[in-house]
Amino acid sequence: MHGRKPAQGDHSITALDVAQAVGVSQSTVSRVLNKKAGAFISASTQDRVLSTARELGYVPNPSAQALRKGKTDLIGIILRELDDPVFALLASHLSIQLRGLGYHLILFNAQSDPREALEMKNLLNTRHADGLIIMGDLLNGQKEIQQVVSMNRAVVSLFRKPFPGIGSVVTVDNDRGIELALTHLFEFGHDKIGFLGYDWLDDTELRQEAFERLMKATGRSLQPSWIQIGKGGIDGGYDTMKAMLAQSDPPTAVVACDDLTAIGAVSAARDMGIDVPRDVSVVGFDDIHISRYLPPPLTTVRMPVLGISTKVCELLMEAIRSGGTSRSQVYKIAPELIVRKSTAANSRRGSRGSSPRG
């Protein structure tokens, strides 16, 4: 072996170190390591380069490789909340699907703070990600999201209202989901139905708008007090359900903006001595894993996680190939109703059928 063997631990081993150790040019080493040696470099030289690279512990520099390829094979994803069960499941699906397409995922938790999203985007820029996924809206973050989108050539957003400069949005068809929930409750004889919502999220606000519109379109009365908006999550569902059931004329059924809210609602009813579903039916939205194991198992609108992640990957690959984010368009993926045991016939109107079991 020619040249000086670099002392282990001196520095990261480079192609130049390998070249000096073998006694060939750096360009020869680069050609061999990048599988571009062809017939111009002898088999014995190629073997010496590869064995020396292994011996010295040479690891390719990803930044240098990215510059040569013009891409890094990295996709960044900014989540509104890392502890959201739907976001976590979607991130898992996206990771698997993107890995199958030759990409790796870099995950950032924005904690609902748009300033965090900007800081994460700046960090992401130093790694030259090929694309970006923004999952969920951020509190008062429209300006910051526009900045994030403008700094990246390939961006797809999920679960938010569209606005100028955001590019494509993929989301569940919230209107269809609420229609499925209400139709199910109407068939059980429920006309007095309440809604439990979150105070600022785009996706849950869209569900509330759909709920109000469909209730009015079907001629059902809708008391203002039958819509309770809180802080969301299990605690928010617990508090809003208590306020709902404490009324002199409470609804006979409730649609919650998501499953966590519904779980809190069921707990509140139980603590007030009100049985679900005998006294009040509850429908959730998302079908998170724990929903099927609750007492009672939750009737809910299932989030089409696989369909959403597949569409996101399709749009992202299209944007990466074309060198820019596609024009603003909203893609709505259809959900399905999963009927379990938290809904039953309206006992206050007399039985109109028995409760389905699923």
ChimeraX attribute file (.defattr): number of C-alpha atoms within 10 A of each C-alpha:
attribute: neighborCount
match mode: 1-to-1
recipient: residues
	/A:1	10
	/A:2	10
	/A:3	13
	/A:4	12
	/A:5	14
	/A:6	15
	/A:7	9
	/A:8	10
	/A:9	7
	/A:10	7
	/A:11	8
	/A:12	14
	/A:13	19
	/A:14	16
	/A:15	21
	/A:16	15
	/A:17	21
	/A:18	30
	/A:19	21
	/A:20	18
	/A:21	20
	/A:22	23
	/A:23	17
	/A:24	16
	/A:25	13
	/A:26	17
	/A:27	13
	/A:28	19
	/A:29	28
	/A:30	17
	/A:31	15
	/A:32	19
	/A:33	16
	/A:34	11
	/A:35	10
	/A:36	13
	/A:37	18
	/A:38	11
	/A:39	7
	/A:40	9
	/A:41	14
	/A:42	10
	/A:43	13
	/A:44	9
	/A:45	17
	/A:46	19
	/A:47	12
	/A:48	17
	/A:49	24
	/A:50	17
	/A:51	14
	/A:52	19
	/A:53	22
	/A:54	12
	/A:55	10
	/A:56	18
	/A:57	14
	/A:58	16
	/A:59	12
	/A:60	14
	/A:61	12
	/A:62	12
	/A:63	14
	/A:64	11
	/A:65	13
	/A:66	17
	/A:67	11
	/A:68	10
	/A:69	10
	/A:70	11
	/A:71	15
	/A:72	20
	/A:73	19
	/A:74	21
	/A:75	24
	/A:76	23
	/A:77	26
	/A:78	24
	/A:79	25
	/A:80	23
	/A:81	20
	/A:82	18
	/A:83	11
	/A:84	14
	/A:85	17
	/A:86	19
	/A:87	19
	/A:88	14
	/A:89	16
	/A:90	19
	/A:91	22
	/A:92	14
	/A:93	17
	/A:94	24
	/A:95	20
	/A:96	15
	/A:97	17
	/A:98	23
	/A:99	14
	/A:100	10
	/A:101	12
	/A:102	9
	/A:103	18
	/A:104	19
	/A:105	21
	/A:106	15
	/A:107	17
	/A:108	19
	/A:109	17
	/A:110	24
	/A:111	17
	/A:112	19
	/A:113	17
	/A:114	21
	/A:115	15
	/A:116	18
	/A:117	25
	/A:118	18
	/A:119	13
	/A:120	19
	/A:121	23
	/A:122	13
	/A:123	11
	/A:124	22
	/A:125	14
	/A:126	9
	/A:127	17
	/A:128	19
	/A:129	23
	/A:130	25
	/A:131	27
	/A:132	25
	/A:133	24
	/A:134	25
	/A:135	25
	/A:136	21
	/A:137	25
	/A:138	25
	/A:139	13
	/A:140	12
	/A:141	16
	/A:142	16
	/A:143	10
	/A:144	17
	/A:145	21
	/A:146	15
	/A:147	16
	/A:148	22
	/A:149	21
	/A:150	15
	/A:151	13
	/A:152	19
	/A:153	17
	/A:154	27
	/A:155	29
	/A:156	25
	/A:157	26
	/A:158	24
	/A:159	23
	/A:160	22
	/A:161	18
	/A:162	17
	/A:163	13
	/A:164	9
	/A:165	17
	/A:166	24
	/A:167	21
	/A:168	22
	/A:169	25
	/A:170	24
	/A:171	26
	/A:172	23
	/A:173	20
	/A:174	27
	/A:175	19
	/A:176	19
	/A:177	23
	/A:178	28
	/A:179	18
	/A:180	18
	/A:181	25
	/A:182	22
	/A:183	13
	/A:184	18
	/A:185	25
	/A:186	18
	/A:187	14
	/A:188	23
	/A:189	21
	/A:190	25
	/A:191	21
	/A:192	20
	/A:193	25
	/A:194	26
	/A:195	25
	/A:196	29
	/A:197	27
	/A:198	23
	/A:199	14
	/A:200	16
	/A:201	19
	/A:202	18
	/A:203	21
	/A:204	22
	/A:205	19
	/A:206	18
	/A:207	25
	/A:208	24
	/A:209	13
	/A:210	17
	/A:211	25
	/A:212	17
	/A:213	12
	/A:214	17
	/A:215	17
	/A:216	11
	/A:217	9
	/A:218	10
	/A:219	9
	/A:220	15
	/A:221	12
	/A:222	17
	/A:223	13
	/A:224	8
	/A:225	15
	/A:226	22
	/A:227	21
	/A:228	21
	/A:229	21
	/A:230	19
	/A:231	16
	/A:232	25
	/A:233	20
	/A:234	19
	/A:235	18
	/A:236	24
	/A:237	31
	/A:238	25
	/A:239	21
	/A:240	27
	/A:241	29
	/A:242	20
	/A:243	15
	/A:244	23
	/A:245	20
	/A:246	11
	/A:247	11
	/A:248	7
	/A:249	12
	/A:250	18
	/A:251	22
	/A:252	24
	/A:253	29
	/A:254	28
	/A:255	29
	/A:256	32
	/A:257	30
	/A:258	27
	/A:259	30
	/A:260	25
	/A:261	29
	/A:262	32
	/A:263	27
	/A:264	23
	/A:265	32
	/A:266	28
	/A:267	21
	/A:268	22
	/A:269	20
	/A:270	12
	/A:271	12
	/A:272	11
	/A:273	9
	/A:274	15
	/A:275	16
	/A:276	22
	/A:277	22
	/A:278	16
	/A:279	18
	/A:280	25
	/A:281	26
	/A:282	29
	/A:283	33
	/A:284	29
	/A:285	30
	/A:286	24
	/A:287	23
	/A:288	20
	/A:289	12
	/A:290	13
	/A:291	21
	/A:292	18
	/A:293	9
	/A:294	13
	/A:295	13
	/A:296	18
	/A:297	18
	/A:298	31
	/A:299	28
	/A:300	30
	/A:301	27
	/A:302	20
	/A:303	24
	/A:304	18
	/A:305	20
	/A:306	15
	/A:307	16
	/A:308	23
	/A:309	23
	/A:310	15
	/A:311	18
	/A:312	24
	/A:313	17
	/A:314	12
	/A:315	19
	/A:316	26
	/A:317	17
	/A:318	15
	/A:319	20
	/A:320	17
	/A:321	11
	/A:322	12
	/A:323	14
	/A:324	16
	/A:325	25
	/A:326	19
	/A:327	12
	/A:328	15
	/A:329	13
	/A:330	16
	/A:331	16
	/A:332	18
	/A:333	18
	/A:334	17
	/A:335	22
	/A:336	18
	/A:337	22
	/A:338	20
	/A:339	21
	/A:340	19
	/A:341	21
	/A:342	27
	/A:343	29
	/A:344	28
	/A:345	26
	/A:346	27
	/A:347	16
	/A:348	12
	/A:349	12
	/A:350	9
	/A:351	13
	/A:352	14
	/A:353	12
	/A:354	11
	/A:355	18
	/A:356	13
	/A:357	13
	/A:358	11
